[in-house]
Amino acid sequence: MNNASTTRGGSLNHPNAVGNAHAMEPAATSLDLARSALFVPASRPDRFDKALATGADAVIIDLEDAVLPDDKATAREALSAWLAASPGHQVVVRVNAVDTDWAEADLAMCRRHANVAAVLLPKADSAEIVAHAAGFGKPLWPIIESAAALVNLAAVAASPGVRRLAFGSLDLGLDLDLDPDSAAAATILDQGRYAVLLHGRVAGLAAPLDGVHPAIRDLEGLAVSAGRARDMGFGGALCIHPTHVRVLNDSFLPTPAQREWARRVLERAASESGAFQLDGKMVDAPVIKRAQRLAQRGAQANAN
């Protein structure tokens, strides 16, 4: 099994540094760097180990949308049994929304198991909702998937316990009654992405996760959308099929050209005492910082 699947999580203490995100960046954990976050239904425990073996950086066991109402309790019990029997496997769990009849039991189950590395929190429409979930002691990945969540995004992102934001593009489009195939919808959703990126950065969070690409067989389209999200500053994406994992893992790494540029910048910076020119362009402290980030992400490629 890929080591990336068995050691995800690590120390996930909350890194918020509201208003001071650039002063000190917290040490990133492996989950902070997850490029692919693969959903698997909690009602299918036979698929848990298979999901971990795909090479996904994070596996999200889903108690919400993927499980029918009558199966919620049974799925939770099956997940709890698997977690108890699999202490070496770190996973993320998507619980049911806090206003449902299942949320309290979901969150309590997550609290009991150390190998639940984070909780993916749906319908994170307010700081109060996030605070309630944070009371169960797990790092949170709120999903921004409604107009209310966007309006309250600054408070949600700054809430204690939040580690990383996820963008629920499909649900947000539904909430806003957008035509999913229209150019207008794409423009509006990109504004939502910008808001998620902006407020996550101000709150000192890990780079956010983009929403799922719903066309399972459209790997070319997935690569294009993932590349756009990467260029916008997102660190990875949620996904719904194992065939999407490798595409996302590759797409959210720097391109070979970017890695070569970063190598040249850092090599030159090591022998310079101030700003300098490279390829006819000025290189100063912010440019060197970007090169350092690209080099760090490139190292991920070598590690995987």
PAVO-437635 format. One record per residue (C-alpha): x, y, z; chain; residue in three letters. Coordinates in nm, 3 decimals, padded with zeros to 5 digits. Example, Ala and Ser with C-alpha at 12.3 -4.5 7.8 and 13.67 -1.06 7.14 Angstrom:
<r u="01.230" v="-00.450" w="00.780" c="A" r="ala"/>
<r u="01.367" v="-00.106" w="00.714" c="A" r="ser"/>
This chain:
<r u="00.000" v="00.000" w="00.000" c="A" r="met"/>
<r u="00.120" v="00.348" w="-00.079" c="A" r="asn"/>
<r u="00.272" v="00.505" w="00.231" c="A" r="asn"/>
<r u="00.090" v="00.826" w="00.151" c="A" r="ala"/>
<r u="-00.234" v="00.645" w="00.231" c="A" r="ser"/>
<r u="-00.129" v="00.498" w="00.563" c="A" r="thr"/>
<r u="00.039" v="00.792" w="00.731" c="A" r="thr"/>
<r u="-00.192" v="01.080" w="00.652" c="A" r="arg"/>
<r u="-00.286" v="01.305" w="00.939" c="A" r="gly"/>
<r u="00.005" v="01.353" w="01.176" c="A" r="gly"/>
<r u="-00.026" v="01.640" w="01.423" c="A" r="ser"/>
<r u="-00.326" v="01.845" w="01.318" c="A" r="leu"/>
<r u="-00.326" v="02.126" w="01.573" c="A" r="asn"/>
<r u="-00.516" v="02.427" w="01.445" c="A" r="his"/>
<r u="-00.288" v="02.675" w="01.265" c="A" r="pro"/>
<r u="-00.509" v="02.985" w="01.252" c="A" r="asn"/>
<r u="-00.323" v="03.312" w="01.257" c="A" r="ala"/>
<r u="-00.601" v="03.554" w="01.175" c="A" r="val"/>
<r u="-00.473" v="03.883" w="01.040" c="A" r="gly"/>
<r u="-00.113" v="03.760" w="01.051" c="A" r="asn"/>
<r u="-00.106" v="03.481" w="00.798" c="A" r="ala"/>
<r u="00.215" v="03.601" w="00.633" c="A" r="his"/>
<r u="00.412" v="03.650" w="00.954" c="A" r="ala"/>
<r u="00.457" v="03.281" w="01.028" c="A" r="met"/>
<r u="00.332" v="02.988" w="00.822" c="A" r="glu"/>
<r u="00.264" v="02.677" w="01.032" c="A" r="pro"/>
<r u="00.441" v="02.355" w="00.946" c="A" r="ala"/>
<r u="00.229" v="02.170" w="00.691" c="A" r="ala"/>
<r u="00.109" v="01.821" w="00.769" c="A" r="thr"/>
<r u="00.051" v="01.555" w="00.505" c="A" r="ser"/>
<r u="-00.324" v="01.621" w="00.510" c="A" r="leu"/>
<r u="-00.258" v="01.991" w="00.455" c="A" r="asp"/>
<r u="-00.076" v="01.894" w="00.137" c="A" r="leu"/>
<r u="-00.335" v="01.644" w="00.013" c="A" r="ala"/>
<r u="-00.394" v="01.690" w="-00.359" c="A" r="arg"/>
<r u="-00.652" v="01.413" w="-00.404" c="A" r="ser"/>
<r u="-00.927" v="01.349" w="-00.149" c="A" r="ala"/>
<r u="-01.123" v="01.040" w="-00.252" c="A" r="leu"/>
<r u="-01.477" v="00.974" w="-00.128" c="A" r="phe"/>
<r u="-01.589" v="00.623" w="-00.039" c="A" r="val"/>
<r u="-01.938" v="00.545" w="00.100" c="A" r="pro"/>
<r u="-01.946" v="00.450" w="00.466" c="A" r="ala"/>
<r u="-02.207" v="00.190" w="00.374" c="A" r="ser"/>
<r u="-01.940" v="00.001" w="00.174" c="A" r="arg"/>
<r u="-01.673" v="-00.108" w="00.424" c="A" r="pro"/>
<r u="-01.551" v="-00.358" w="00.164" c="A" r="asp"/>
<r u="-01.420" v="-00.058" w="-00.031" c="A" r="arg"/>
<r u="-01.230" v="00.119" w="00.249" c="A" r="phe"/>
<r u="-00.900" v="-00.066" w="00.206" c="A" r="asp"/>
<r u="-00.934" v="-00.047" w="-00.173" c="A" r="lys"/>
<r u="-00.972" v="00.331" w="-00.149" c="A" r="ala"/>
<r u="-00.660" v="00.355" w="00.067" c="A" r="leu"/>
<r u="-00.469" v="00.152" w="-00.191" c="A" r="ala"/>
<r u="-00.546" v="00.394" w="-00.478" c="A" r="thr"/>
<r u="-00.267" v="00.633" w="-00.383" c="A" r="gly"/>
<r u="-00.510" v="00.908" w="-00.284" c="A" r="ala"/>
<r u="-00.349" v="01.157" w="-00.049" c="A" r="asp"/>
<r u="-00.662" v="01.150" w="00.166" c="A" r="ala"/>
<r u="-00.955" v="00.910" w="00.183" c="A" r="val"/>
<r u="-01.290" v="01.054" w="00.294" c="A" r="ile"/>
<r u="-01.534" v="00.800" w="00.430" c="A" r="ile"/>
<r u="-01.875" v="00.950" w="00.366" c="A" r="asp"/>
<r u="-02.164" v="00.925" w="00.611" c="A" r="leu"/>
<r u="-02.363" v="01.200" w="00.438" c="A" r="glu"/>
<r u="-02.469" v="01.205" w="00.073" c="A" r="asp"/>
<r u="-02.345" v="00.856" w="-00.014" c="A" r="ala"/>
<r u="-02.559" v="00.683" w="00.253" c="A" r="val"/>
<r u="-02.936" v="00.647" w="00.244" c="A" r="leu"/>
<r u="-03.126" v="00.767" w="00.553" c="A" r="pro"/>
<r u="-03.230" v="00.417" w="00.658" c="A" r="asp"/>
<r u="-02.868" v="00.302" w="00.638" c="A" r="asp"/>
<r u="-02.705" v="00.579" w="00.842" c="A" r="lys"/>
<r u="-02.679" v="00.397" w="01.174" c="A" r="ala"/>
<r u="-02.560" v="00.072" w="01.017" c="A" r="thr"/>
<r u="-02.297" v="00.255" w="00.812" c="A" r="ala"/>
<r u="-02.172" v="00.441" w="01.120" c="A" r="arg"/>
<r u="-02.139" v="00.116" w="01.312" c="A" r="glu"/>
<r u="-01.953" v="-00.048" w="01.025" c="A" r="ala"/>
<r u="-01.715" v="00.246" w="01.000" c="A" r="leu"/>
<r u="-01.653" v="00.245" w="01.374" c="A" r="ser"/>
<r u="-01.573" v="-00.126" w="01.366" c="A" r="ala"/>
<r u="-01.332" v="-00.080" w="01.076" c="A" r="trp"/>
<r u="-01.158" v="00.214" w="01.246" c="A" r="leu"/>
<r u="-01.110" v="00.008" w="01.562" c="A" r="ala"/>
<r u="-00.961" v="-00.277" w="01.360" c="A" r="ala"/>
<r u="-00.741" v="-00.052" w="01.144" c="A" r="ser"/>
<r u="-00.545" v="00.180" w="01.375" c="A" r="pro"/>
<r u="-00.272" v="00.235" w="01.116" c="A" r="gly"/>
<r u="-00.503" v="00.392" w="00.860" c="A" r="his"/>
<r u="-00.570" v="00.765" w="00.889" c="A" r="gln"/>
<r u="-00.890" v="00.883" w="00.722" c="A" r="val"/>
<r u="-01.117" v="01.185" w="00.699" c="A" r="val"/>
<r u="-01.487" v="01.134" w="00.774" c="A" r="val"/>
<r u="-01.767" v="01.339" w="00.622" c="A" r="arg"/>
<r u="-02.036" v="01.354" w="00.888" c="A" r="val"/>
<r u="-02.397" v="01.452" w="00.840" c="A" r="asn"/>
<r u="-02.496" v="01.817" w="00.874" c="A" r="ala"/>
<r u="-02.526" v="01.935" w="01.232" c="A" r="val"/>
<r u="-02.898" v="02.003" w="01.201" c="A" r="asp"/>
<r u="-02.977" v="01.638" w="01.120" c="A" r="thr"/>
<r u="-03.069" v="01.356" w="01.354" c="A" r="asp"/>
<r u="-02.744" v="01.173" w="01.278" c="A" r="trp"/>
<r u="-02.481" v="01.440" w="01.335" c="A" r="ala"/>
<r u="-02.429" v="01.400" w="01.710" c="A" r="glu"/>
<r u="-02.369" v="01.027" w="01.682" c="A" r="ala"/>
<r u="-02.141" v="01.080" w="01.382" c="A" r="asp"/>
<r u="-01.926" v="01.335" w="01.563" c="A" r="leu"/>
<r u="-01.914" v="01.130" w="01.882" c="A" r="ala"/>
<r u="-01.795" v="00.830" w="01.681" c="A" r="met"/>
<r u="-01.521" v="01.039" w="01.522" c="A" r="cys"/>
<r u="-01.408" v="01.161" w="01.863" c="A" r="arg"/>
<r u="-01.365" v="00.801" w="01.985" c="A" r="arg"/>
<r u="-01.121" v="00.705" w="01.710" c="A" r="his"/>
<r u="-00.772" v="00.853" w="01.694" c="A" r="ala"/>
<r u="-00.736" v="00.752" w="01.330" c="A" r="asn"/>
<r u="-01.008" v="00.994" w="01.223" c="A" r="val"/>
<r u="-00.758" v="01.263" w="01.127" c="A" r="ala"/>
<r u="-01.016" v="01.527" w="01.033" c="A" r="ala"/>
<r u="-01.388" v="01.580" w="00.987" c="A" r="val"/>
<r u="-01.524" v="01.706" w="00.656" c="A" r="leu"/>
<r u="-01.812" v="01.925" w="00.773" c="A" r="leu"/>
<r u="-02.102" v="01.977" w="00.530" c="A" r="pro"/>
<r u="-02.343" v="02.269" w="00.537" c="A" r="lys"/>
<r u="-02.090" v="02.484" w="00.724" c="A" r="ala"/>
<r u="-02.316" v="02.786" w="00.697" c="A" r="asp"/>
<r u="-02.206" v="02.974" w="01.009" c="A" r="ser"/>
<r u="-01.938" v="03.001" w="01.275" c="A" r="ala"/>
<r u="-02.188" v="02.861" w="01.527" c="A" r="glu"/>
<r u="-02.223" v="02.540" w="01.325" c="A" r="ile"/>
<r u="-01.847" v="02.507" w="01.303" c="A" r="val"/>
<r u="-01.804" v="02.576" w="01.676" c="A" r="ala"/>
<r u="-02.050" v="02.301" w="01.762" c="A" r="his"/>
<r u="-01.859" v="02.048" w="01.552" c="A" r="ala"/>
<r u="-01.525" v="02.169" w="01.688" c="A" r="ala"/>
<r u="-01.645" v="02.080" w="02.036" c="A" r="gly"/>
<r u="-01.592" v="01.714" w="01.948" c="A" r="phe"/>
<r u="-01.218" v="01.770" w="01.926" c="A" r="gly"/>
<r u="-01.133" v="01.689" w="01.565" c="A" r="lys"/>
<r u="-00.972" v="01.920" w="01.307" c="A" r="pro"/>
<r u="-01.236" v="02.043" w="01.064" c="A" r="leu"/>
<r u="-01.259" v="02.084" w="00.689" c="A" r="trp"/>
<r u="-01.578" v="02.292" w="00.642" c="A" r="pro"/>
<r u="-01.742" v="02.262" w="00.300" c="A" r="ile"/>
<r u="-01.843" v="02.598" w="00.157" c="A" r="ile"/>
<r u="-02.148" v="02.494" w="-00.044" c="A" r="glu"/>
<r u="-02.422" v="02.751" w="00.008" c="A" r="ser"/>
<r u="-02.493" v="03.121" w="-00.022" c="A" r="ala"/>
<r u="-02.508" v="03.143" w="00.359" c="A" r="ala"/>
<r u="-02.163" v="02.987" w="00.390" c="A" r="ala"/>
<r u="-02.020" v="03.242" w="00.146" c="A" r="leu"/>
<r u="-02.179" v="03.532" w="00.333" c="A" r="val"/>
<r u="-02.036" v="03.404" w="00.663" c="A" r="asn"/>
<r u="-01.709" v="03.281" w="00.517" c="A" r="leu"/>
<r u="-01.474" v="03.509" w="00.711" c="A" r="ala"/>
<r u="-01.615" v="03.389" w="01.043" c="A" r="ala"/>
<r u="-01.624" v="03.025" w="00.933" c="A" r="val"/>
<r u="-01.262" v="03.028" w="00.817" c="A" r="ala"/>
<r u="-01.144" v="03.199" w="01.137" c="A" r="ala"/>
<r u="-01.325" v="02.958" w="01.368" c="A" r="ser"/>
<r u="-01.108" v="02.754" w="01.606" c="A" r="pro"/>
<r u="-01.064" v="02.397" w="01.490" c="A" r="gly"/>
<r u="-01.072" v="02.475" w="01.118" c="A" r="val"/>
<r u="-00.772" v="02.339" w="00.931" c="A" r="arg"/>
<r u="-00.869" v="02.357" w="00.565" c="A" r="arg"/>
<r u="-01.166" v="02.469" w="00.355" c="A" r="leu"/>
<r u="-01.333" v="02.269" w="00.078" c="A" r="ala"/>
<r u="-01.538" v="02.423" w="-00.201" c="A" r="phe"/>
<r u="-01.870" v="02.250" w="-00.271" c="A" r="gly"/>
<r u="-01.921" v="02.377" w="-00.624" c="A" r="ser"/>
<r u="-02.210" v="02.147" w="-00.719" c="A" r="leu"/>
<r u="-02.419" v="02.221" w="-00.410" c="A" r="asp"/>
<r u="-02.343" v="02.591" w="-00.428" c="A" r="leu"/>
<r u="-02.455" v="02.601" w="-00.790" c="A" r="gly"/>
<r u="-02.777" v="02.428" w="-00.689" c="A" r="leu"/>
<r u="-02.835" v="02.667" w="-00.399" c="A" r="asp"/>
<r u="-02.787" v="02.966" w="-00.631" c="A" r="leu"/>
<r u="-03.002" v="02.804" w="-00.903" c="A" r="asp"/>
<r u="-02.724" v="02.827" w="-01.162" c="A" r="leu"/>
<r u="-02.734" v="02.657" w="-01.499" c="A" r="asp"/>
<r u="-02.431" v="02.428" w="-01.453" c="A" r="pro"/>
<r u="-02.339" v="02.436" w="-01.822" c="A" r="asp"/>
<r u="-02.348" v="02.814" w="-01.862" c="A" r="ser"/>
<r u="-02.057" v="03.056" w="-01.879" c="A" r="ala"/>
<r u="-02.234" v="03.271" w="-01.621" c="A" r="ala"/>
<r u="-02.234" v="02.984" w="-01.372" c="A" r="ala"/>
<r u="-01.861" v="02.930" w="-01.424" c="A" r="ala"/>
<r u="-01.795" v="03.299" w="-01.359" c="A" r="thr"/>
<r u="-02.002" v="03.304" w="-01.040" c="A" r="ile"/>
<r u="-01.845" v="02.983" w="-00.908" c="A" r="leu"/>
<r u="-01.498" v="03.124" w="-00.972" c="A" r="asp"/>
<r u="-01.595" v="03.421" w="-00.755" c="A" r="gln"/>
<r u="-01.683" v="03.170" w="-00.485" c="A" r="gly"/>
<r u="-01.346" v="03.004" w="-00.529" c="A" r="arg"/>
<r u="-01.173" v="03.338" w="-00.492" c="A" r="tyr"/>
<r u="-01.361" v="03.405" w="-00.167" c="A" r="ala"/>
<r u="-01.263" v="03.062" w="-00.030" c="A" r="val"/>
<r u="-00.901" v="03.119" w="-00.125" c="A" r="leu"/>
<r u="-00.895" v="03.473" w="00.017" c="A" r="leu"/>
<r u="-01.053" v="03.401" w="00.355" c="A" r="his"/>
<r u="-00.864" v="03.077" w="00.399" c="A" r="gly"/>
<r u="-00.539" v="03.261" w="00.344" c="A" r="arg"/>
<r u="-00.627" v="03.540" w="00.586" c="A" r="val"/>
<r u="-00.712" v="03.278" w="00.848" c="A" r="ala"/>
<r u="-00.381" v="03.099" w="00.795" c="A" r="gly"/>
<r u="-00.538" v="02.776" w="00.668" c="A" r="leu"/>
<r u="-00.393" v="02.516" w="00.435" c="A" r="ala"/>
<r u="-00.463" v="02.570" w="00.065" c="A" r="ala"/>
<r u="-00.828" v="02.479" w="00.000" c="A" r="pro"/>
<r u="-00.971" v="02.180" w="-00.186" c="A" r="leu"/>
<r u="-01.175" v="02.234" w="-00.501" c="A" r="asp"/>
<r u="-01.504" v="02.053" w="-00.563" c="A" r="gly"/>
<r u="-01.553" v="01.724" w="-00.744" c="A" r="val"/>
<r u="-01.543" v="01.683" w="-01.121" c="A" r="his"/>
<r u="-01.873" v="01.499" w="-01.182" c="A" r="pro"/>
<r u="-01.789" v="01.346" w="-01.523" c="A" r="ala"/>
<r u="-01.623" v="01.022" w="-01.418" c="A" r="ile"/>
<r u="-01.475" v="00.930" w="-01.757" c="A" r="arg"/>
<r u="-01.368" v="01.282" w="-01.854" c="A" r="asp"/>
<r u="-01.008" v="01.263" w="-01.737" c="A" r="leu"/>
<r u="-00.895" v="01.528" w="-01.985" c="A" r="glu"/>
<r u="-01.155" v="01.772" w="-01.855" c="A" r="gly"/>
<r u="-01.056" v="01.682" w="-01.500" c="A" r="leu"/>
<r u="-00.694" v="01.769" w="-01.573" c="A" r="ala"/>
<r u="-00.797" v="02.104" w="-01.721" c="A" r="val"/>
<r u="-01.020" v="02.197" w="-01.426" c="A" r="ser"/>
<r u="-00.759" v="02.082" w="-01.175" c="A" r="ala"/>
<r u="-00.492" v="02.287" w="-01.350" c="A" r="gly"/>
<r u="-00.712" v="02.596" w="-01.331" c="A" r="arg"/>
<r u="-00.776" v="02.536" w="-00.961" c="A" r="ala"/>
<r u="-00.402" v="02.491" w="-00.902" c="A" r="arg"/>
<r u="-00.329" v="02.817" w="-01.084" c="A" r="asp"/>
<r u="-00.592" v="02.989" w="-00.867" c="A" r="met"/>
<r u="-00.410" v="02.878" w="-00.551" c="A" r="gly"/>
<r u="-00.602" v="02.564" w="-00.456" c="A" r="phe"/>
<r u="-00.399" v="02.277" w="-00.316" c="A" r="gly"/>
<r u="-00.610" v="01.983" w="-00.431" c="A" r="gly"/>
<r u="-00.961" v="01.863" w="-00.502" c="A" r="ala"/>
<r u="-01.229" v="01.628" w="-00.381" c="A" r="leu"/>
<r u="-01.293" v="01.332" w="-00.609" c="A" r="cys"/>
<r u="-01.548" v="01.058" w="-00.653" c="A" r="ile"/>
<r u="-01.368" v="00.787" w="-00.849" c="A" r="his"/>
<r u="-01.031" v="00.610" w="-00.814" c="A" r="pro"/>
<r u="-00.940" v="00.693" w="-01.175" c="A" r="thr"/>
<r u="-00.933" v="01.061" w="-01.078" c="A" r="his"/>
<r u="-00.664" v="01.016" w="-00.814" c="A" r="val"/>
<r u="-00.354" v="01.007" w="-01.033" c="A" r="arg"/>
<r u="-00.478" v="01.296" w="-01.247" c="A" r="val"/>
<r u="-00.526" v="01.514" w="-00.940" c="A" r="leu"/>
<r u="-00.197" v="01.409" w="-00.783" c="A" r="asn"/>
<r u="-00.015" v="01.509" w="-01.102" c="A" r="asp"/>
<r u="-00.219" v="01.823" w="-01.173" c="A" r="ser"/>
<r u="-00.162" v="01.983" w="-00.833" c="A" r="phe"/>
<r u="00.215" v="01.960" w="-00.860" c="A" r="leu"/>
<r u="00.429" v="02.220" w="-01.035" c="A" r="pro"/>
<r u="00.488" v="02.157" w="-01.403" c="A" r="thr"/>
<r u="00.837" v="02.051" w="-01.513" c="A" r="pro"/>
<r u="00.892" v="02.403" w="-01.651" c="A" r="ala"/>
<r u="00.795" v="02.557" w="-01.316" c="A" r="gln"/>
<r u="01.028" v="02.325" w="-01.128" c="A" r="arg"/>
<r u="01.316" v="02.409" w="-01.359" c="A" r="glu"/>
<r u="01.248" v="02.782" w="-01.318" c="A" r="trp"/>
<r u="01.242" v="02.744" w="-00.939" c="A" r="ala"/>
<r u="01.570" v="02.551" w="-00.946" c="A" r="arg"/>
<r u="01.737" v="02.825" w="-01.148" c="A" r="arg"/>
<r u="01.601" v="03.102" w="-00.925" c="A" r="val"/>
<r u="01.716" v="02.935" w="-00.605" c="A" r="leu"/>
<r u="02.053" v="02.842" w="-00.748" c="A" r="glu"/>
<r u="02.114" v="03.202" w="-00.847" c="A" r="arg"/>
<r u="01.972" v="03.343" w="-00.522" c="A" r="ala"/>
<r u="02.222" v="03.139" w="-00.324" c="A" r="ala"/>
<r u="02.504" v="03.347" w="-00.473" c="A" r="ser"/>
<r u="02.333" v="03.687" w="-00.472" c="A" r="glu"/>
<r u="02.297" v="03.931" w="-00.182" c="A" r="ser"/>
<r u="01.995" v="04.119" w="-00.316" c="A" r="gly"/>
<r u="01.764" v="04.148" w="-00.614" c="A" r="ala"/>
<r u="01.889" v="04.025" w="-00.949" c="A" r="phe"/>
<r u="01.773" v="03.961" w="-01.305" c="A" r="gln"/>
<r u="01.690" v="03.625" w="-01.457" c="A" r="leu"/>
<r u="01.565" v="03.588" w="-01.814" c="A" r="asp"/>
<r u="01.521" v="03.963" w="-01.829" c="A" r="gly"/>
<r u="01.297" v="03.977" w="-01.523" c="A" r="lys"/>
<r u="01.365" v="04.108" w="-01.176" c="A" r="met"/>
<r u="01.392" v="03.851" w="-00.899" c="A" r="val"/>
<r u="01.345" v="03.981" w="-00.545" c="A" r="asp"/>
<r u="01.222" v="03.839" w="-00.215" c="A" r="ala"/>
<r u="00.859" v="03.761" w="-00.320" c="A" r="pro"/>
<r u="00.979" v="03.586" w="-00.637" c="A" r="val"/>
<r u="01.231" v="03.382" w="-00.438" c="A" r="ile"/>
<r u="00.955" v="03.286" w="-00.194" c="A" r="lys"/>
<r u="00.745" v="03.158" w="-00.482" c="A" r="arg"/>
<r u="01.040" v="02.959" w="-00.612" c="A" r="ala"/>
<r u="01.084" v="02.805" w="-00.267" c="A" r="gln"/>
<r u="00.718" v="02.702" w="-00.260" c="A" r="arg"/>
<r u="00.739" v="02.547" w="-00.605" c="A" r="leu"/>
<r u="01.052" v="02.358" w="-00.506" c="A" r="ala"/>
<r u="00.880" v="02.224" w="-00.194" c="A" r="gln"/>
<r u="00.582" v="02.107" w="-00.397" c="A" r="arg"/>
<r u="00.816" v="01.956" w="-00.653" c="A" r="gly"/>
<r u="00.977" v="01.757" w="-00.373" c="A" r="ala"/>
<r u="00.633" v="01.603" w="-00.317" c="A" r="gln"/>
<r u="00.651" v="01.458" w="-00.666" c="A" r="ala"/>
<r u="00.983" v="01.292" w="-00.589" c="A" r="asn"/>
<r u="00.846" v="01.158" w="-00.260" c="A" r="ala"/>
<r u="00.551" v="00.993" w="-00.434" c="A" r="asn"/>
